[in-house]
Amino acid sequence: MSKLARRFSRVVLGVSGGVDSAVSALLLKRRGYEVIGVFMRNWDEKDEKGHCTADTEAEDAEWVCQKLDIPFHEVNFVKEYWNDVFLYMIEEYKTGFTPNPDILCNRHVKFSPFLKHAQEHLNSEIIATGHYARTSFGEDLEYHNPQKGAKLMRAIDRLKDQTFFLSQIPQRSLQQTMFPLGEYNKAVVRKIAAAANLDRVAQKRDSTGICFIGSRDFQDFISEYIEDNPGNFVDIDTREIVGTHKGIHQWTVGQRCHLGGKRKAYFVAEKNVATNDILVVAGSDHPALFTSTIFTEPIHWVHRPPSQIFSEGHLDCMFRFQNTAPLMQCVLTTHDVNPWHRSPTQNNMVVSLAKPLRAITPGQFAVFYLGDECVGSARIIRPGPSQYMLNVDNCRNRILEERAKQSSFSLKQKRNSPSPSKETQKD
């Protein structure tokens, strides 16, 4: 360990009760750090069986700390989570968007307030988490240089890489964060846990889904906070009403709708907040589900904006809007001459994709990469025109062109036809 790294001898680690944070604690301790484990309680609601899942996770986290002989603390961030994540999420659903609470939680709770707590209450300048990610400051922050800033780098284990969820965290927090698992494969992490007799968490399943919903049905859960507002499912091709729904907040783009009495499988293509209609399409590969253009809010640059965006007005990079989706080539531009971009707002971005993607969802995040670096992300405002709309528009243009040609041809014929003679006129 370098002299600079030894300056940060105490590390406050977020322990979740899972195998990743447990092995992170073990690795940090083996590298000579004084490790303090902190369990963050962000939600206090009980699930439908009356058992608070956070209590179980806290018990497992405390067991790990006892096993490794490190101090265990618990901090309550319920207020921060409620104000900065949950209430925002509810408003998003009300207005037809589908938010990503994991990205929002990392942005508003798991890093800035956590770092502040570590500094003010535990006398530590450094925090660590069990996320699969790396930074340009190195495994032990040996290249720590606040003037240069920290870059967020993809983990060695590409399948478990979590930079997607970290793409909105503040630069100041990233500079003070260590990711002990960035150089490890998940299978190796489980082996390390088993070898260290951390049997209680070694084979524990990874947490998935939205933490505060648990095993409950999402539509039932969200209806506890948003009143039903019934509307129609409308077939985008026939404009026929094919069913009814209880509210647009219960549905997201690309989701299958199980409509009674319909032989076809219908999927959500678009939500109309003004009319409360949900436009649906028959088939999961309908062209109305695909687009090659995305409009986003201004990008949160994790490090700093790449120079190309200033010198050339665009950026060639890689993109994804789902954590498990493969990276795709795209071009970012800071302005748009596309007629489909209505009411442009200064600093909003246009993402032009190498090929059409399915179910681009307003409210989710577009995350951008240059090589191994996650450069930043932006909230999706809306997709551009779908392949269906472009086809309809092209068909309409071809019809108008054909009509114009016919009209021009008729006009020419009229002009070229001989005028009747005066004698003929007399007769």
N, C-alpha and C positions, 0 to 999 in steps of 0.2 A: 504494500500500500504506500502511495506517495506521501510526501510531507504535506502537500496541499490537501489530500484526502483526509489525512489525520487531523486536520484543522476541524473537520466535521466528524468528531468522534461519537457524538450522540445522534441517533436516528429514531424518529417517531414513525412507527409503521402502522398503517391502517390494517387491522386484522378483521376478517369478515366471518371467520368460522369455516372457511374452505381450505382446500389443500394448497392453493396458490399463495395465499398470504402466510400460511404456516411454513412453507418451504422458504419463502422470502425471509421470514424471521430467522430461520435456521442458517441460511446462507450469510446473512448480514452478521449474525453472531460469530460464525466461523471466520469471517474476515476481520474480526476484532472490534466491531462496533458495539457500543452500548445501546441496546435496542429496547424501546418502550412500545408496547402494544396498545393500540387504541381502537376500540370498537365504536363505530359511528352509528347511532340510532337515528334513522331518518324518518321512520314511519311507525306509528304506535297502534294501528288498527289491527283487530283480530280477524282471522279468516272465518269462513262460514262454520267451522267446527268449534269456534271459540278458543282456538289456541294461537297465541301470537308467535308467528314464525321467527320474528326477530329475537325472541327470548331463546329459542333453540340455537340460533346462530351465535348469540352472545355467549351461551354456555360452552359451545364448541370452541369459540375464540379464546375464552378464559382457560379452558382445558389445555389448549396449545401453549399458551403463555406459561402456565404452571409447568407443563412438561419440559419446556425449554428454559425454565427458570429466568423469565423476564417479567418485568412489571406489567400489570394489566390495568387499563383504565377504560372507562366508558364515557362518551361525550354525546350530548343530546343536540342534534341538529334538526329536530322535527319542525321547529318554527321556520328555519331557513328553507327547508325542503318545501314546506307548505306554501310559503310566500313566493319563492323564486322558481319553483318547479311545478308544483301541483296546480296552483291557481292559474298559472300561465297555460298549463296543459288543458285545463277545463275550457278556458277561453278559446284556445285553438280548436278544440273539438266543436264548440258551439258555432264557429264560423266556417266549418267545413274542412279544416286542416287536420292532418294526422301528425302530431308531434313525436319527437324522439326523447322520452324522459331520461334515458341513460346518458345521452350526450349533455342534456341540460343539467343533470345531477352532477356530472363531472365538472361542468363549467361553473356551477353556482355553489356546490356544497363540498364535494370530496377533495378539493384542492385548496381554494382560497381560504374558506373558513377553517379547514383542517390545518393548513399551514399557520394561520394566525393563532389557532389554539396551541399548536406545538411551540410556537415562539413565545407566547405570552404566559402559558401555564406549565410547560414542560421543559423550558430552557433549551430548546433545540432549534437550530436554523434549517434543519433538513428533515424532510418527510420521505416516506417510501410507501409504495403500494405493490400489490401483487399483479398488476397489469402486465400483459405481454407487450412490451414496448422498449425502446432505447432512446437515449438522447446523445447529441454530439458532445456532451460533457464527459462521456465515458461512464463505465460501470461504477467506478468509485468517485465520480465527479473530478477525476484527475485533470480534466481540461476545463475546469470551471473558470469562466471568464464572462462576467456580467456585461462587459462592454461589447463583446461579440454577440452575446445572446445564445440561447440554446435552440437547437433544431430537434424536432420530434422525428425519430427514426423508426422504421418498421422493425418488428421483432424477428429473430432468427426463425422461429416457428411461424411460417406464413399462415398456416391454418388457424392458429390461435392469436395472431397479431390483433391488438386492440387499439391501434392508433386511430381507427375510425371513430371510436367512442371518446378519444382524447383530443380530437381535432379542434375543440373550442376552448380548451383550458388556457388561462392567461399565461403570458410569457414569464412574468415574475414567479409564478408558482412552478412552472416547468424548470426554471433555473435552480430551484431548491428541491427538486424531486429526484429520487433514485428509483429505478425499476430493476430489482435484482433478477427477475426472470427473463429479461430481454435477450439473453444469450442461450436460453435453455429451451429444449423441446418439452412439450407437455408430458409425453410418456416418461422422459427422464425425471421430470419433477415428481411424478407419482412414485417412481422407484426410489428417489431420495427420501420421500416421506415414509415409505415402507421400511427402508433401511434404518431410519432414525426412530422407528417404533411409534410413528405418528399414525397409528392404525385407525384411530377414530375418524380421521379426515383423508387418509391416503387414497381411498377409493370412493370418496364422496362425490356424488354427481355434481357437475357444474350447474350453477344457477342460471336459469333461462327465463325469458319473459319479463314483464314489468314487475318489479319487486313487491309493490304494495297490492297487487291484484292476487298474487299467489295462484291457487288452483281454481279460483272463481271464474265464471263466464264473464268475458269482457263486457258484453252488452248489458248484462245485469248490473255489473259494477258501475259502469259509466252512467247508467240510468238513475243511480242513487244521487248523482250530483247535477244531472242535466235533465230537465223536464222533457217528456216525450213531445214531439212535434210532428205528427203524422204527415206523410206525403206519398207520392206515387213513384213506383218503378216504371220508367218509360223506355221502351225499345227504341234505340237510336236509329234503327233502319226504318221501322214501320210507323214510329211515333205512337204506337199503341200502348196503352197502360196495361202492364203485365202483372202488376201486383202493388201492394202497399207496404210502407215501412213506418217505424215509430219515430224516426228522426235521422237526419244525415250524420249526426254525431256517432251513430252506431256502426257506420260503414266507412270503408276506405277503398281507394282506387285499386282495382285488380282483384278485390275480394269476390268470392263466389256467393251468389244469392240463391238460396234454396227456395224457389217459388213453387208453391203447391199447384199441382195439375199441369205443370209445364214439362214437356219432354226434353226441351233444350236446357243446357247448362248456361245460366246467365252470370255475367260478371260485371262489376261496377266499372264504368268507363269515366264517368264525370259526375260531380255533385253541383247542382245549381242552387246556391244559397238563396237567391232571390225568389225562386218559385218553389223551393223545397223539394224539387224533383231530383231523383237519382237516375241518370241515364245509364242504361245497361245494354250489354251486347251478348249475342248468342255465340258461345265459343271462347276459349281462353286465348286464342290467337287472332282474334278479330283486329283489323287494322286500327280501330279506334282506341286500342290499348297501347299503341306504339307511337313514339315520337322520337325525333332526333335533335330536338332543341329544348333547352331548359332555361327558365328565367329565375334568377336568385337575388336575394338581398346582397348587400356588400359583403365581401369575404372577410372572415376573421383570419388574418395571416398569423400563424403560430410564431414564426420567427420574424420575418419581414417580407414585404412583397418582392418577388423575383424581379430582377432588373428588366427582363424582357417585356414585362407588362407596361413599363414606362417608355422604353425605347422603341417598341414596335406596336404598342397598343393592344397586344394580345399575348397569350401564353399557351404554348403547346405543352400539354401535360397529360397525366392519367387521372381517371375519375372512377368513383363508385358512389352509389347512394344507398347501398345495403352492405352491411359488414361482410357477409359471406359471398357477395357477388365478385366475379373476376374484374380486375382493373381494365378499363377501356380508354382508348385514346380520345382526347377531346381538345377543343380550342376554346380558351376563355377570352372574351372581349369585354371591354369596359363601356362600349356603346353599341348601338344596334341600328341597322338600316332596314331590318326586317319589318315589313308592314304588319306582321302579327304581334309585334311588341307594342301594345297600346299603353299610353300614358307612362312613358319611361321616366324613371326616377334616377337622379344623379347618383352615380357610384354603384347602381345595380349592375349585375353581371349577366352575360349571355353565355351559355354553355352549348357549344355545337359538338355533337357526338359523331364518332366515326360511323356508327350504324344505329338504326332505331332501337330503343330500349322499351321494355314493357312496364306499364304501371308506374310511371314517374309520379310520385305522390307529393302534393303540396303540403308543406309543414315538415317534411323530412329534410335531411341535410345532404348536400352534395359535398363530397370530400375529395380533395385533390392531392396528387402525389407527383414528385419529380424524383425518379429513381427510388431510393429507399426513404426519401424524406417525405413526410406528410406536411405539406406546406400550409394547409388551412382548410376551411370549410365554410359553407354558406347555406342558409335556410332557403329551401325551394319555395318560390312564390307560386309558380304554376308551370306546367309543361307548355311547350310550343304546340303548333298545330299537329294533330295526330295524322297518321298516314291515311286514315279515313277522310279527314277534313281536306287534306291536300288532294286526294283523289276526287272528292266532290267538287272542290274548287277548280281543279283542272278540267273536269267534265263540264262544269258550268262555263268556263272560259272557252272550251272547244265549241260548245253550243253557240255561245255568243259570237265567236269567230265565224262559225259556219253561217249563222244568220246574217252577219255583216257581209260575208262573201256573196250570199244569195241576194241580199239587198243591193249590193254593188253591181252584180251581174244583171239584175232586173233593170237597174237604172241605166246601165250601158245599152241594154237592148232597146229600151225606150228611146234613148237618144239617137241610136243608129237606125231605127225604123223610119222609112220614108214618110214625109208629111202628105196627107191627102191633097189632091189637086183641087183647084177652084171649081172645075167642072163637076168633079165628083161631089164637092160640097154642095153645088147647086142642086144636083140630082137628089 
